Amino acid sequence: MGVRCTRLLAALLLLGLCALGGPETCQGLSADPCQCSRVSTKNRLNCGFPGISSDQCFSASCCFDSSIPGVPWCFKPLPKQESEECVMEVSARENCGYPGISPEERASRKCCFSDTIPQVPWCFFPLSVQGNVQ
């Protein structure tokens, strides 16, 4: 078995363990799959260096996808959210509230919330996990 096959097998095994053990099992090891798969190729922010291996990339808590030439293969994941439906590109956020909305009102509307990026909707509608994956 070649080095590439061994690395791929190790990555798949790690992802399987993460799925079984839950997010706590893999904290600091790599980003959640939806944090990586929902980053559009045009918005990938480089998280490595030329020739970085997938293991090195995952060790830096970054995403790795070498299937598309001409874009960073090791890139920063989308920010963690409380729910998978809230993980999305900032440009995909649709306002779900208003300035000063209370946490109770956000919860009753089933809105997502993240105030880490200024000048974008902080209270926004979630994505449908089945349908609207980018």
N, C-alpha and C positions, 0 to 999 in steps of 0.2 A: 504494500500500500504506500503510495507516494505521500510526500509531505503535505501537499494540498488536500488530499483526501483525509489525512489524519486531522488537519485543522478544521475541515468542514465537519467531520464527524464529531470533533470536540465541541464546536459551536452548536451543532444540532443537539448534542447531549445536554449542553448547558441550557439551551432554550427549553428543552423538555423538562429539566429539573426546575427551571423558573416557573413553568406553567403548572407543575404539580405542587410546588412549594409556595406559590404566591409571590407577590412583589417583594416581600421582606427577604426572601431567599436570595434575590439577585441585586439588592441595593448596592450601588457602587460598581457593579460589574458591567452592566450595559444598560442602554435605554430600553424602555418597553417597546415592543414591536410597533404599536400604533404611533409612537412618537417618531419613529423612523419612516414608516411606510407612508405617512401623510405629509412628509416634506416634499414639495414639488422640486423637480430637478433644477429648475431655474433659481430656486431659493436656497439651495444647499450652501451652507457656510463651512468652509474647510476647517477640519478639526485635526489635521495631521500634517504629514510631510510626504513628498514624493517617495513612492515605494513602501509606504507604511503597510504592515500586514494587518489582516483582520483582527488577529489577537491583540496587537498593539493598539489598534483603534478601539476595540471593545474595552480594553484595560483603561482607556482614557474616558470611559462612559460615553462614547460616541457611536454613531451609526456607521455601518459599512455596507456598501453595495457597489460592486465592481462591474455590474452588468451594462452600465451606460457609459460609453466613452465620452470624453470631453467635459465631464463635470466632476466635482470632488467625489471621490469614493468613500472617504472617511469624512463625515460631516456631523454638525451639531444637531441633536434631536430637538423636537418641539418641546416646550416646557411641560413638566408634569402637571397633571390636573387631578382633581378628586375622582373624576369619572372618565372613562375612555371616550365617551361622546363629546367631551369638552376639549379633547386634544385636536387642534386644528391650526392651520396657518392663520396669522393675524388678519390677513386680507379676506379670509372666509368668514370672519365674525360678523354676525348680524345683531344689531342692538336689540336687547331684550328688556331694557329697563330705562331708567331716567336718572339724572344726577340726584344723589341722596337716597336712592332706593334702599330699603331696609333688608337685612338678611332674610327676614321672614317673608317679605314680599317676593324676593328673588326665589326663595324655596317654593312658594306657592305657584309661581310661574314656571318652575323647573328650569331656571336659567343657570348658566355656567357663570363663574366669576373668577377673574384674574386681574389684579391691578399692578402687574410687574412691568408692563409696557405703557408708557404715557401716550396720550393722544390717539388711542384706539378704544373701541367699546370694551369696557371692563365687565359689563354684564351682557352676556350674549347667549343666543340660542344654541343648544347642543346639536351636534351632527347626529344623523341616524346611523347607527353602527352598521346596519345592513346596507343602506343605500348610498349615502353621500360621501363615501371615502374618496379622497382626492388622489 
